Amino acid sequence: MVEKEIERRMCDMIRKRGGLTYKFITLESGVPDRIVILPSGVVWFVELKSQKGRLSKIQRHQLARLEKQKANVRVVYGIDEVLKFVEEIFSETP
């Protein structure tokens, strides 16, 4: 499955559970694909990849910058990991 389809499916799952997703568009390269906001207010920065996708050097750098700020960051590979990720973040929501 291509990244665009994985992204669409993840967004649909999150919206059906009452969350919000925004496409992260910026002038800086390498920022995560999506911002996910849960009904509890918890925010995640999500980089989506196909099952065999790889992070570029600038993507690794940007993710490390977010992690340094204590942001919730996740790289998700393929639809199976999307399903696990969505289950995980919504099960942790109070």
HTML snippet that shows the backbone in 3Dmol.js (N, CA, C, O; Angstrom):
<script src="https://3Dmol.org/build/3Dmol-min.js"></script>
<div id="view" style="width:600px;height:400px;position:relative"></div>
<script>
const pdb = `
ATOM      1  N   MET A   1       0.849  -1.179   0.000  1.00  0.00           N
ATOM      2  CA  MET A   1       0.000   0.000   0.000  1.00  0.00           C
ATOM      3  C   MET A   1       0.895   1.243   0.000  1.00  0.00           C
ATOM      4  O   MET A   1       1.897   1.292   0.713  1.00  0.00           O
ATOM      5  N   VAL A   2       0.533   2.225  -0.789  1.00  0.00           N
ATOM      6  CA  VAL A   2       1.330   3.447  -0.896  1.00  0.00           C
ATOM      7  C   VAL A   2       1.048   4.379   0.285  1.00  0.00           C
ATOM      8  O   VAL A   2       0.002   4.288   0.927  1.00  0.00           O
ATOM      9  N   GLU A   3       1.991   5.265   0.555  1.00  0.00           N
ATOM     10  CA  GLU A   3       1.883   6.164   1.708  1.00  0.00           C
ATOM     11  C   GLU A   3       0.597   6.986   1.698  1.00  0.00           C
ATOM     12  O   GLU A   3      -0.023   7.172   2.745  1.00  0.00           O
ATOM     13  N   LYS A   4       0.197   7.472   0.551  1.00  0.00           N
ATOM     14  CA  LYS A   4      -0.995   8.313   0.469  1.00  0.00           C
ATOM     15  C   LYS A   4      -2.233   7.553   0.962  1.00  0.00           C
ATOM     16  O   LYS A   4      -3.059   8.121   1.677  1.00  0.00           O
ATOM     17  N   GLU A   5      -2.366   6.298   0.594  1.00  0.00           N
ATOM     18  CA  GLU A   5      -3.502   5.479   1.022  1.00  0.00           C
ATOM     19  C   GLU A   5      -3.411   5.159   2.511  1.00  0.00           C
ATOM     20  O   GLU A   5      -4.425   5.162   3.209  1.00  0.00           O
ATOM     21  N   ILE A   6      -2.213   4.886   2.997  1.00  0.00           N
ATOM     22  CA  ILE A   6      -2.007   4.633   4.425  1.00  0.00           C
ATOM     23  C   ILE A   6      -2.426   5.870   5.224  1.00  0.00           C
ATOM     24  O   ILE A   6      -3.107   5.764   6.244  1.00  0.00           O
ATOM     25  N   GLU A   7      -2.013   7.027   4.747  1.00  0.00           N
ATOM     26  CA  GLU A   7      -2.348   8.289   5.414  1.00  0.00           C
ATOM     27  C   GLU A   7      -3.856   8.508   5.438  1.00  0.00           C
ATOM     28  O   GLU A   7      -4.412   8.872   6.474  1.00  0.00           O
ATOM     29  N   ARG A   8      -4.512   8.293   4.323  1.00  0.00           N
ATOM     30  CA  ARG A   8      -5.964   8.476   4.241  1.00  0.00           C
ATOM     31  C   ARG A   8      -6.688   7.549   5.212  1.00  0.00           C
ATOM     32  O   ARG A   8      -7.614   7.970   5.905  1.00  0.00           O
ATOM     33  N   ARG A   9      -6.270   6.304   5.262  1.00  0.00           N
ATOM     34  CA  ARG A   9      -6.915   5.332   6.150  1.00  0.00           C
ATOM     35  C   ARG A   9      -6.711   5.704   7.615  1.00  0.00           C
ATOM     36  O   ARG A   9      -7.639   5.598   8.417  1.00  0.00           O
ATOM     37  N   MET A  10      -5.489   6.144   7.972  1.00  0.00           N
ATOM     38  CA  MET A  10      -5.236   6.546   9.353  1.00  0.00           C
ATOM     39  C   MET A  10      -6.133   7.730   9.727  1.00  0.00           C
ATOM     40  O   MET A  10      -6.740   7.740  10.798  1.00  0.00           O
ATOM     41  N   CYS A  11      -6.210   8.713   8.851  1.00  0.00           N
ATOM     42  CA  CYS A  11      -7.028   9.897   9.125  1.00  0.00           C
ATOM     43  C   CYS A  11      -8.492   9.521   9.311  1.00  0.00           C
ATOM     44  O   CYS A  11      -9.150  10.040  10.213  1.00  0.00           O
ATOM     45  N   ASP A  12      -9.008   8.631   8.478  1.00  0.00           N
ATOM     46  CA  ASP A  12     -10.390   8.174   8.613  1.00  0.00           C
ATOM     47  C   ASP A  12     -10.616   7.519   9.971  1.00  0.00           C
ATOM     48  O   ASP A  12     -11.619   7.792  10.630  1.00  0.00           O
ATOM     49  N   MET A  13      -9.700   6.662  10.395  1.00  0.00           N
ATOM     50  CA  MET A  13      -9.836   5.967  11.681  1.00  0.00           C
ATOM     51  C   MET A  13      -9.842   6.958  12.843  1.00  0.00           C
ATOM     52  O   MET A  13     -10.633   6.829  13.778  1.00  0.00           O
ATOM     53  N   ILE A  14      -8.958   7.940  12.773  1.00  0.00           N
ATOM     54  CA  ILE A  14      -8.852   8.914  13.861  1.00  0.00           C
ATOM     55  C   ILE A  14     -10.097   9.791  13.921  1.00  0.00           C
ATOM     56  O   ILE A  14     -10.618  10.050  15.005  1.00  0.00           O
ATOM     57  N   ARG A  15     -10.573  10.243  12.785  1.00  0.00           N
ATOM     58  CA  ARG A  15     -11.776  11.083  12.759  1.00  0.00           C
ATOM     59  C   ARG A  15     -13.003  10.328  13.268  1.00  0.00           C
ATOM     60  O   ARG A  15     -13.836  10.904  13.969  1.00  0.00           O
ATOM     61  N   LYS A  16     -13.121   9.055  12.924  1.00  0.00           N
ATOM     62  CA  LYS A  16     -14.261   8.246  13.380  1.00  0.00           C
ATOM     63  C   LYS A  16     -14.273   8.109  14.898  1.00  0.00           C
ATOM     64  O   LYS A  16     -15.325   7.859  15.488  1.00  0.00           O
ATOM     65  N   ARG A  17     -13.121   8.268  15.533  1.00  0.00           N
ATOM     66  CA  ARG A  17     -13.036   8.167  16.989  1.00  0.00           C
ATOM     67  C   ARG A  17     -13.071   9.533  17.671  1.00  0.00           C
ATOM     68  O   ARG A  17     -12.871   9.641  18.881  1.00  0.00           O
ATOM     69  N   GLY A  18     -13.323  10.563  16.887  1.00  0.00           N
ATOM     70  CA  GLY A  18     -13.457  11.897  17.468  1.00  0.00           C
ATOM     71  C   GLY A  18     -12.182  12.711  17.503  1.00  0.00           C
ATOM     72  O   GLY A  18     -12.159  13.795  18.086  1.00  0.00           O
ATOM     73  N   GLY A  19     -11.118  12.211  16.889  1.00  0.00           N
ATOM     74  CA  GLY A  19      -9.865  12.954  16.840  1.00  0.00           C
ATOM     75  C   GLY A  19      -9.801  13.864  15.621  1.00  0.00           C
ATOM     76  O   GLY A  19     -10.652  13.811  14.734  1.00  0.00           O
ATOM     77  N   LEU A  20      -8.780  14.687  15.604  1.00  0.00           N
ATOM     78  CA  LEU A  20      -8.538  15.584  14.472  1.00  0.00           C
ATOM     79  C   LEU A  20      -7.190  15.230  13.846  1.00  0.00           C
ATOM     80  O   LEU A  20      -6.268  14.799  14.538  1.00  0.00           O
ATOM     81  N   THR A  21      -7.089  15.415  12.545  1.00  0.00           N
ATOM     82  CA  THR A  21      -5.792  15.255  11.876  1.00  0.00           C
ATOM     83  C   THR A  21      -5.602  16.421  10.926  1.00  0.00           C
ATOM     84  O   THR A  21      -6.521  16.836  10.219  1.00  0.00           O
ATOM     85  N   TYR A  22      -4.393  16.931  10.930  1.00  0.00           N
ATOM     86  CA  TYR A  22      -4.036  18.024  10.032  1.00  0.00           C
ATOM     87  C   TYR A  22      -2.776  17.653   9.269  1.00  0.00           C
ATOM     88  O   TYR A  22      -1.848  17.057   9.815  1.00  0.00           O
ATOM     89  N   LYS A  23      -2.766  18.017   8.007  1.00  0.00           N
ATOM     90  CA  LYS A  23      -1.569  17.843   7.193  1.00  0.00           C
ATOM     91  C   LYS A  23      -0.567  18.898   7.645  1.00  0.00           C
ATOM     92  O   LYS A  23      -0.889  20.084   7.718  1.00  0.00           O
ATOM     93  N   PHE A  24       0.631  18.462   7.942  1.00  0.00           N
ATOM     94  CA  PHE A  24       1.675  19.375   8.410  1.00  0.00           C
ATOM     95  C   PHE A  24       2.359  19.958   7.178  1.00  0.00           C
ATOM     96  O   PHE A  24       3.124  19.270   6.503  1.00  0.00           O
ATOM     97  N   ILE A  25       2.083  21.219   6.890  1.00  0.00           N
ATOM     98  CA  ILE A  25       2.678  21.895   5.735  1.00  0.00           C
ATOM     99  C   ILE A  25       3.516  23.051   6.255  1.00  0.00           C
ATOM    100  O   ILE A  25       3.023  23.905   6.992  1.00  0.00           O
ATOM    101  N   THR A  26       4.772  23.073   5.873  1.00  0.00           N
ATOM    102  CA  THR A  26       5.696  24.087   6.355  1.00  0.00           C
ATOM    103  C   THR A  26       6.748  24.346   5.282  1.00  0.00           C
ATOM    104  O   THR A  26       6.860  23.598   4.311  1.00  0.00           O
ATOM    105  N   LEU A  27       7.499  25.391   5.469  1.00  0.00           N
ATOM    106  CA  LEU A  27       8.590  25.693   4.540  1.00  0.00           C
ATOM    107  C   LEU A  27       9.835  24.866   4.855  1.00  0.00           C
ATOM    108  O   LEU A  27      10.758  24.796   4.043  1.00  0.00           O
ATOM    109  N   GLU A  28       9.862  24.243   6.026  1.00  0.00           N
ATOM    110  CA  GLU A  28      11.004  23.400   6.397  1.00  0.00           C
ATOM    111  C   GLU A  28      10.814  21.996   5.852  1.00  0.00           C
ATOM    112  O   GLU A  28       9.700  21.470   5.848  1.00  0.00           O
ATOM    113  N   SER A  29      11.876  21.401   5.403  1.00  0.00           N
ATOM    114  CA  SER A  29      11.832  20.029   4.904  1.00  0.00           C
ATOM    115  C   SER A  29      11.873  19.035   6.052  1.00  0.00           C
ATOM    116  O   SER A  29      12.428  19.309   7.117  1.00  0.00           O
ATOM    117  N   GLY A  30      11.278  17.880   5.815  1.00  0.00           N
ATOM    118  CA  GLY A  30      11.441  16.766   6.734  1.00  0.00           C
ATOM    119  C   GLY A  30      10.524  16.716   7.930  1.00  0.00           C
ATOM    120  O   GLY A  30      10.678  15.842   8.782  1.00  0.00           O
ATOM    121  N   VAL A  31       9.560  17.637   8.022  1.00  0.00           N
ATOM    122  CA  VAL A  31       8.643  17.594   9.167  1.00  0.00           C
ATOM    123  C   VAL A  31       7.682  16.423   8.992  1.00  0.00           C
ATOM    124  O   VAL A  31       7.433  15.994   7.865  1.00  0.00           O
ATOM    125  N   PRO A  32       7.134  15.895  10.097  1.00  0.00           N
ATOM    126  CA  PRO A  32       6.211  14.765   9.989  1.00  0.00           C
ATOM    127  C   PRO A  32       5.002  15.079   9.113  1.00  0.00           C
ATOM    128  O   PRO A  32       4.637  16.239   8.923  1.00  0.00           O
ATOM    129  N   ASP A  33       4.386  14.017   8.581  1.00  0.00           N
ATOM    130  CA  ASP A  33       3.255  14.165   7.665  1.00  0.00           C
ATOM    131  C   ASP A  33       2.013  14.750   8.312  1.00  0.00           C
ATOM    132  O   ASP A  33       1.324  15.576   7.715  1.00  0.00           O
ATOM    133  N   ARG A  34       1.729  14.320   9.532  1.00  0.00           N
ATOM    134  CA  ARG A  34       0.449  14.642  10.152  1.00  0.00           C
ATOM    135  C   ARG A  34       0.588  15.086  11.596  1.00  0.00           C
ATOM    136  O   ARG A  34       1.474  14.642  12.327  1.00  0.00           O
ATOM    137  N   ILE A  35      -0.316  15.977  11.983  1.00  0.00           N
ATOM    138  CA  ILE A  35      -0.517  16.324  13.386  1.00  0.00           C
ATOM    139  C   ILE A  35      -1.847  15.672  13.768  1.00  0.00           C
ATOM    140  O   ILE A  35      -2.861  15.871  13.100  1.00  0.00           O
ATOM    141  N   VAL A  36      -1.827  14.900  14.836  1.00  0.00           N
ATOM    142  CA  VAL A  36      -3.030  14.224  15.316  1.00  0.00           C
ATOM    143  C   VAL A  36      -3.367  14.804  16.684  1.00  0.00           C
ATOM    144  O   VAL A  36      -2.515  14.868  17.570  1.00  0.00           O
ATOM    145  N   ILE A  37      -4.615  15.225  16.846  1.00  0.00           N
ATOM    146  CA  ILE A  37      -5.062  15.766  18.126  1.00  0.00           C
ATOM    147  C   ILE A  37      -6.211  14.893  18.629  1.00  0.00           C
ATOM    148  O   ILE A  37      -7.252  14.771  17.984  1.00  0.00           O
ATOM    149  N   LEU A  38      -5.992  14.296  19.790  1.00  0.00           N
ATOM    150  CA  LEU A  38      -6.993  13.417  20.382  1.00  0.00           C
ATOM    151  C   LEU A  38      -8.045  14.230  21.126  1.00  0.00           C
ATOM    152  O   LEU A  38      -7.789  15.382  21.477  1.00  0.00           O
ATOM    153  N   PRO A  39      -9.219  13.660  21.374  1.00  0.00           N
ATOM    154  CA  PRO A  39     -10.264  14.377  22.117  1.00  0.00           C
ATOM    155  C   PRO A  39      -9.790  14.876  23.486  1.00  0.00           C
ATOM    156  O   PRO A  39     -10.327  15.848  24.017  1.00  0.00           O
ATOM    157  N   SER A  40      -8.781  14.204  24.053  1.00  0.00           N
ATOM    158  CA  SER A  40      -8.241  14.605  25.355  1.00  0.00           C
ATOM    159  C   SER A  40      -7.310  15.806  25.257  1.00  0.00           C
ATOM    160  O   SER A  40      -6.912  16.370  26.276  1.00  0.00           O
ATOM    161  N   GLY A  41      -6.960  16.202  24.029  1.00  0.00           N
ATOM    162  CA  GLY A  41      -6.029  17.306  23.830  1.00  0.00           C
ATOM    163  C   GLY A  41      -4.600  16.860  23.597  1.00  0.00           C
ATOM    164  O   GLY A  41      -3.743  17.688  23.288  1.00  0.00           O
ATOM    165  N   VAL A  42      -4.320  15.576  23.736  1.00  0.00           N
ATOM    166  CA  VAL A  42      -2.979  15.049  23.477  1.00  0.00           C
ATOM    167  C   VAL A  42      -2.681  15.200  21.988  1.00  0.00           C
ATOM    168  O   VAL A  42      -3.522  14.912  21.137  1.00  0.00           O
ATOM    169  N   VAL A  43      -1.465  15.658  21.693  1.00  0.00           N
ATOM    170  CA  VAL A  43      -1.057  15.907  20.308  1.00  0.00           C
ATOM    171  C   VAL A  43       0.070  14.953  19.925  1.00  0.00           C
ATOM    172  O   VAL A  43       1.004  14.735  20.697  1.00  0.00           O
ATOM    173  N   TRP A  44      -0.030  14.390  18.726  1.00  0.00           N
ATOM    174  CA  TRP A  44       1.000  13.509  18.168  1.00  0.00           C
ATOM    175  C   TRP A  44       1.470  14.071  16.828  1.00  0.00           C
ATOM    176  O   TRP A  44       0.675  14.617  16.064  1.00  0.00           O
ATOM    177  N   PHE A  45       2.755  13.935  16.552  1.00  0.00           N
ATOM    178  CA  PHE A  45       3.336  14.227  15.251  1.00  0.00           C
ATOM    179  C   PHE A  45       3.663  12.881  14.614  1.00  0.00           C
ATOM    180  O   PHE A  45       4.442  12.103  15.165  1.00  0.00           O
ATOM    181  N   VAL A  46       3.069  12.606  13.453  1.00  0.00           N
ATOM    182  CA  VAL A  46       3.156  11.275  12.859  1.00  0.00           C
ATOM    183  C   VAL A  46       3.781  11.348  11.476  1.00  0.00           C
ATOM    184  O   VAL A  46       3.327  12.092  10.607  1.00  0.00           O
ATOM    185  N   GLU A  47       4.829  10.563  11.292  1.00  0.00           N
ATOM    186  CA  GLU A  47       5.441  10.370   9.975  1.00  0.00           C
ATOM    187  C   GLU A  47       4.973   9.008   9.469  1.00  0.00           C
ATOM    188  O   GLU A  47       5.171   7.991  10.134  1.00  0.00           O
ATOM    189  N   LEU A  48       4.358   8.994   8.301  1.00  0.00           N
ATOM    190  CA  LEU A  48       3.843   7.758   7.723  1.00  0.00           C
ATOM    191  C   LEU A  48       4.756   7.274   6.607  1.00  0.00           C
ATOM    192  O   LEU A  48       5.244   8.054   5.789  1.00  0.00           O
ATOM    193  N   LYS A  49       4.969   5.969   6.598  1.00  0.00           N
ATOM    194  CA  LYS A  49       5.799   5.346   5.577  1.00  0.00           C
ATOM    195  C   LYS A  49       5.113   4.087   5.079  1.00  0.00           C
ATOM    196  O   LYS A  49       4.318   3.477   5.795  1.00  0.00           O
ATOM    197  N   SER A  50       5.423   3.705   3.851  1.00  0.00           N
ATOM    198  CA  SER A  50       4.978   2.398   3.376  1.00  0.00           C
ATOM    199  C   SER A  50       5.724   1.343   4.184  1.00  0.00           C
ATOM    200  O   SER A  50       6.652   1.661   4.927  1.00  0.00           O
ATOM    201  N   GLN A  51       5.321   0.111   4.038  1.00  0.00           N
ATOM    202  CA  GLN A  51       5.932  -0.978   4.808  1.00  0.00           C
ATOM    203  C   GLN A  51       7.459  -0.987   4.684  1.00  0.00           C
ATOM    204  O   GLN A  51       8.159  -1.290   5.650  1.00  0.00           O
ATOM    205  N   LYS A  52       7.968  -0.660   3.510  1.00  0.00           N
ATOM    206  CA  LYS A  52       9.417  -0.699   3.276  1.00  0.00           C
ATOM    207  C   LYS A  52      10.038   0.701   3.180  1.00  0.00           C
ATOM    208  O   LYS A  52      11.195   0.841   2.783  1.00  0.00           O
ATOM    209  N   GLY A  53       9.280   1.721   3.539  1.00  0.00           N
ATOM    210  CA  GLY A  53       9.771   3.084   3.444  1.00  0.00           C
ATOM    211  C   GLY A  53      10.904   3.350   4.423  1.00  0.00           C
ATOM    212  O   GLY A  53      11.063   2.641   5.417  1.00  0.00           O
ATOM    213  N   ARG A  54      11.689   4.381   4.128  1.00  0.00           N
ATOM    214  CA  ARG A  54      12.815   4.766   4.976  1.00  0.00           C
ATOM    215  C   ARG A  54      12.782   6.252   5.255  1.00  0.00           C
ATOM    216  O   ARG A  54      12.339   7.051   4.430  1.00  0.00           O
ATOM    217  N   LEU A  55      13.261   6.604   6.438  1.00  0.00           N
ATOM    218  CA  LEU A  55      13.372   8.013   6.791  1.00  0.00           C
ATOM    219  C   LEU A  55      14.604   8.615   6.129  1.00  0.00           C
ATOM    220  O   LEU A  55      15.656   7.981   6.045  1.00  0.00           O
ATOM    221  N   SER A  56      14.455   9.847   5.664  1.00  0.00           N
ATOM    222  CA  SER A  56      15.606  10.565   5.126  1.00  0.00           C
ATOM    223  C   SER A  56      16.382  11.168   6.300  1.00  0.00           C
ATOM    224  O   SER A  56      15.906  11.188   7.435  1.00  0.00           O
ATOM    225  N   LYS A  57      17.556  11.647   6.005  1.00  0.00           N
ATOM    226  CA  LYS A  57      18.386  12.276   7.035  1.00  0.00           C
ATOM    227  C   LYS A  57      17.675  13.481   7.647  1.00  0.00           C
ATOM    228  O   LYS A  57      17.697  13.654   8.865  1.00  0.00           O
ATOM    229  N   ILE A  58      17.050  14.309   6.827  1.00  0.00           N
ATOM    230  CA  ILE A  58      16.363  15.496   7.345  1.00  0.00           C
ATOM    231  C   ILE A  58      15.129  15.103   8.165  1.00  0.00           C
ATOM    232  O   ILE A  58      14.800  15.775   9.142  1.00  0.00           O
ATOM    233  N   GLN A  59      14.455  14.037   7.783  1.00  0.00           N
ATOM    234  CA  GLN A  59      13.319  13.564   8.580  1.00  0.00           C
ATOM    235  C   GLN A  59      13.787  13.093   9.958  1.00  0.00           C
ATOM    236  O   GLN A  59      13.155  13.411  10.965  1.00  0.00           O
ATOM    237  N   ARG A  60      14.867  12.354  10.011  1.00  0.00           N
ATOM    238  CA  ARG A  60      15.414  11.911  11.303  1.00  0.00           C
ATOM    239  C   ARG A  60      15.778  13.113  12.164  1.00  0.00           C
ATOM    240  O   ARG A  60      15.532  13.122  13.370  1.00  0.00           O
ATOM    241  N   HIS A  61      16.364  14.123  11.538  1.00  0.00           N
ATOM    242  CA  HIS A  61      16.740  15.344  12.250  1.00  0.00           C
ATOM    243  C   HIS A  61      15.508  16.052  12.831  1.00  0.00           C
ATOM    244  O   HIS A  61      15.497  16.433  14.002  1.00  0.00           O
ATOM    245  N   GLN A  62      14.476  16.222  12.003  1.00  0.00           N
ATOM    246  CA  GLN A  62      13.266  16.913  12.466  1.00  0.00           C
ATOM    247  C   GLN A  62      12.565  16.124  13.575  1.00  0.00           C
ATOM    248  O   GLN A  62      12.080  16.721  14.536  1.00  0.00           O
ATOM    249  N   LEU A  63      12.505  14.816  13.461  1.00  0.00           N
ATOM    250  CA  LEU A  63      11.888  13.996  14.502  1.00  0.00           C
ATOM    251  C   LEU A  63      12.667  14.115  15.811  1.00  0.00           C
ATOM    252  O   LEU A  63      12.075  14.192  16.888  1.00  0.00           O
ATOM    253  N   ALA A  64      13.987  14.129  15.714  1.00  0.00           N
ATOM    254  CA  ALA A  64      14.822  14.277  16.912  1.00  0.00           C
ATOM    255  C   ALA A  64      14.584  15.636  17.574  1.00  0.00           C
ATOM    256  O   ALA A  64      14.560  15.727  18.801  1.00  0.00           O
ATOM    257  N   ARG A  65      14.411  16.678  16.782  1.00  0.00           N
ATOM    258  CA  ARG A  65      14.125  18.010  17.338  1.00  0.00           C
ATOM    259  C   ARG A  65      12.814  18.006  18.117  1.00  0.00           C
ATOM    260  O   ARG A  65      12.728  18.580  19.202  1.00  0.00           O
ATOM    261  N   LEU A  66      11.802  17.362  17.565  1.00  0.00           N
ATOM    262  CA  LEU A  66      10.509  17.278  18.256  1.00  0.00           C
ATOM    263  C   LEU A  66      10.619  16.454  19.541  1.00  0.00           C
ATOM    264  O   LEU A  66      10.072  16.827  20.578  1.00  0.00           O
ATOM    265  N   GLU A  67      11.326  15.343  19.458  1.00  0.00           N
ATOM    266  CA  GLU A  67      11.507  14.501  20.644  1.00  0.00           C
ATOM    267  C   GLU A  67      12.256  15.244  21.744  1.00  0.00           C
ATOM    268  O   GLU A  67      11.958  15.073  22.927  1.00  0.00           O
ATOM    269  N   LYS A  68      13.222  16.063  21.360  1.00  0.00           N
ATOM    270  CA  LYS A  68      13.971  16.850  22.332  1.00  0.00           C
ATOM    271  C   LYS A  68      13.049  17.810  23.089  1.00  0.00           C
ATOM    272  O   LYS A  68      13.303  18.137  24.248  1.00  0.00           O
ATOM    273  N   GLN A  69      11.993  18.253  22.436  1.00  0.00           N
ATOM    274  CA  GLN A  69      11.015  19.144  23.056  1.00  0.00           C
ATOM    275  C   GLN A  69       9.948  18.360  23.829  1.00  0.00           C
ATOM    276  O   GLN A  69       8.968  18.935  24.305  1.00  0.00           O
ATOM    277  N   LYS A  70      10.149  17.048  23.948  1.00  0.00           N
ATOM    278  CA  LYS A  70       9.214  16.163  24.669  1.00  0.00           C
ATOM    279  C   LYS A  70       7.881  15.997  23.944  1.00  0.00           C
ATOM    280  O   LYS A  70       6.877  15.665  24.573  1.00  0.00           O
ATOM    281  N   ALA A  71       7.858  16.222  22.636  1.00  0.00           N
ATOM    282  CA  ALA A  71       6.647  16.032  21.844  1.00  0.00           C
ATOM    283  C   ALA A  71       6.403  14.540  21.628  1.00  0.00           C
ATOM    284  O   ALA A  71       7.337  13.738  21.627  1.00  0.00           O
ATOM    285  N   ASN A  72       5.138  14.185  21.446  1.00  0.00           N
ATOM    286  CA  ASN A  72       4.772  12.813  21.094  1.00  0.00           C
ATOM    287  C   ASN A  72       5.027  12.639  19.607  1.00  0.00           C
ATOM    288  O   ASN A  72       4.390  13.291  18.779  1.00  0.00           O
ATOM    289  N   VAL A  73       5.958  11.760  19.273  1.00  0.00           N
ATOM    290  CA  VAL A  73       6.371  11.562  17.886  1.00  0.00           C
ATOM    291  C   VAL A  73       6.317  10.070  17.571  1.00  0.00           C
ATOM    292  O   VAL A  73       6.701   9.236  18.390  1.00  0.00           O
ATOM    293  N   ARG A  74       5.835   9.749  16.371  1.00  0.00           N
ATOM    294  CA  ARG A  74       5.809   8.345  15.969  1.00  0.00           C
ATOM    295  C   ARG A  74       6.032   8.232  14.475  1.00  0.00           C
ATOM    296  O   ARG A  74       5.500   9.023  13.696  1.00  0.00           O
ATOM    297  N   VAL A  75       6.819   7.247  14.081  1.00  0.00           N
ATOM    298  CA  VAL A  75       6.957   6.853  12.686  1.00  0.00           C
ATOM    299  C   VAL A  75       6.175   5.561  12.555  1.00  0.00           C
ATOM    300  O   VAL A  75       6.400   4.615  13.311  1.00  0.00           O
ATOM    301  N   VAL A  76       5.256   5.516  11.597  1.00  0.00           N
ATOM    302  CA  VAL A  76       4.376   4.372  11.421  1.00  0.00           C
ATOM    303  C   VAL A  76       4.619   3.797  10.029  1.00  0.00           C
ATOM    304  O   VAL A  76       4.525   4.504   9.025  1.00  0.00           O
ATOM    305  N   TYR A  77       4.933   2.507   9.985  1.00  0.00           N
ATOM    306  CA  TYR A  77       5.234   1.813   8.732  1.00  0.00           C
ATOM    307  C   TYR A  77       4.093   0.876   8.353  1.00  0.00           C
ATOM    308  O   TYR A  77       3.884  -0.141   9.016  1.00  0.00           O
ATOM    309  N   GLY A  78       3.362   1.201   7.308  1.00  0.00           N
ATOM    310  CA  GLY A  78       2.329   0.308   6.785  1.00  0.00           C
ATOM    311  C   GLY A  78       1.036   0.337   7.580  1.00  0.00           C
ATOM    312  O   GLY A  78       0.966   0.873   8.686  1.00  0.00           O
ATOM    313  N   ILE A  79       0.016  -0.259   6.978  1.00  0.00           N
ATOM    314  CA  ILE A  79      -1.321  -0.210   7.551  1.00  0.00           C
ATOM    315  C   ILE A  79      -1.423  -0.997   8.849  1.00  0.00           C
ATOM    316  O   ILE A  79      -2.191  -0.607   9.730  1.00  0.00           O
ATOM    317  N   ASP A  80      -0.687  -2.080   9.002  1.00  0.00           N
ATOM    318  CA  ASP A  80      -0.744  -2.854  10.245  1.00  0.00           C
ATOM    319  C   ASP A  80      -0.277  -2.019  11.432  1.00  0.00           C
ATOM    320  O   ASP A  80      -0.881  -2.071  12.503  1.00  0.00           O
ATOM    321  N   GLU A  81       0.794  -1.252  11.249  1.00  0.00           N
ATOM    322  CA  GLU A  81       1.267  -0.376  12.317  1.00  0.00           C
ATOM    323  C   GLU A  81       0.311   0.783  12.559  1.00  0.00           C
ATOM    324  O   GLU A  81       0.184   1.250  13.690  1.00  0.00           O
ATOM    325  N   VAL A  82      -0.368   1.256  11.509  1.00  0.00           N
ATOM    326  CA  VAL A  82      -1.375   2.302  11.685  1.00  0.00           C
ATOM    327  C   VAL A  82      -2.476   1.797  12.612  1.00  0.00           C
ATOM    328  O   VAL A  82      -2.884   2.500  13.536  1.00  0.00           O
ATOM    329  N   LEU A  83      -2.954   0.587  12.366  1.00  0.00           N
ATOM    330  CA  LEU A  83      -4.012   0.019  13.206  1.00  0.00           C
ATOM    331  C   LEU A  83      -3.561  -0.068  14.658  1.00  0.00           C
ATOM    332  O   LEU A  83      -4.317   0.293  15.561  1.00  0.00           O
ATOM    333  N   LYS A  84      -2.349  -0.538  14.895  1.00  0.00           N
ATOM    334  CA  LYS A  84      -1.814  -0.648  16.259  1.00  0.00           C
ATOM    335  C   LYS A  84      -1.655   0.728  16.899  1.00  0.00           C
ATOM    336  O   LYS A  84      -1.991   0.919  18.068  1.00  0.00           O
ATOM    337  N   PHE A  85      -1.139   1.690  16.122  1.00  0.00           N
ATOM    338  CA  PHE A  85      -0.936   3.043  16.631  1.00  0.00           C
ATOM    339  C   PHE A  85      -2.258   3.673  17.060  1.00  0.00           C
ATOM    340  O   PHE A  85      -2.355   4.230  18.154  1.00  0.00           O
ATOM    341  N   VAL A  86      -3.274   3.588  16.207  1.00  0.00           N
ATOM    342  CA  VAL A  86      -4.569   4.193  16.529  1.00  0.00           C
ATOM    343  C   VAL A  86      -5.158   3.531  17.771  1.00  0.00           C
ATOM    344  O   VAL A  86      -5.667   4.224  18.652  1.00  0.00           O
ATOM    345  N   GLU A  87      -5.099   2.225  17.855  1.00  0.00           N
ATOM    346  CA  GLU A  87      -5.595   1.530  19.048  1.00  0.00           C
ATOM    347  C   GLU A  87      -4.854   1.993  20.293  1.00  0.00           C
ATOM    348  O   GLU A  87      -5.463   2.246  21.334  1.00  0.00           O
ATOM    349  N   GLU A  88      -3.553   2.100  20.178  1.00  0.00           N
ATOM    350  CA  GLU A  88      -2.713   2.503  21.323  1.00  0.00           C
ATOM    351  C   GLU A  88      -3.054   3.908  21.811  1.00  0.00           C
ATOM    352  O   GLU A  88      -3.278   4.113  23.004  1.00  0.00           O
ATOM    353  N   ILE A  89      -3.095   4.867  20.904  1.00  0.00           N
ATOM    354  CA  ILE A  89      -3.291   6.247  21.357  1.00  0.00           C
ATOM    355  C   ILE A  89      -4.687   6.478  21.904  1.00  0.00           C
ATOM    356  O   ILE A  89      -4.866   7.298  22.805  1.00  0.00           O
ATOM    357  N   PHE A  90      -5.680   5.772  21.379  1.00  0.00           N
ATOM    358  CA  PHE A  90      -7.035   5.955  21.893  1.00  0.00           C
ATOM    359  C   PHE A  90      -7.266   5.150  23.172  1.00  0.00           C
ATOM    360  O   PHE A  90      -8.149   5.493  23.957  1.00  0.00           O
ATOM    361  N   SER A  91      -6.501   4.099  23.393  1.00  0.00           N
ATOM    362  CA  SER A  91      -6.653   3.349  24.644  1.00  0.00           C
ATOM    363  C   SER A  91      -6.002   4.094  25.805  1.00  0.00           C
ATOM    364  O   SER A  91      -6.369   3.877  26.960  1.00  0.00           O
ATOM    365  N   GLU A  92      -5.043   4.966  25.514  1.00  0.00           N
ATOM    366  CA  GLU A  92      -4.367   5.751  26.550  1.00  0.00           C
ATOM    367  C   GLU A  92      -5.128   7.025  26.887  1.00  0.00           C
ATOM    368  O   GLU A  92      -4.797   7.702  27.861  1.00  0.00           O
ATOM    369  N   THR A  93      -6.131   7.357  26.104  1.00  0.00           N
ATOM    370  CA  THR A  93      -6.896   8.585  26.314  1.00  0.00           C
ATOM    371  C   THR A  93      -7.849   8.397  27.486  1.00  0.00           C
ATOM    372  O   THR A  93      -8.605   7.426  27.511  1.00  0.00           O
ATOM    373  N   PRO A  94      -7.829   9.310  28.463  1.00  0.00           N
ATOM    374  CA  PRO A  94      -8.745   9.188  29.615  1.00  0.00           C
ATOM    375  C   PRO A  94     -10.210   9.300  29.208  1.00  0.00           C
ATOM    376  O   PRO A  94     -11.096   9.218  30.060  1.00  0.00           O
TER     377      PRO A  94
END
`;
const viewer = $3Dmol.createViewer("view");
viewer.addModel(pdb, "pdb");
viewer.setStyle({}, {cartoon: {color: "spectrum"}});
viewer.zoomTo();
viewer.render();
</script>
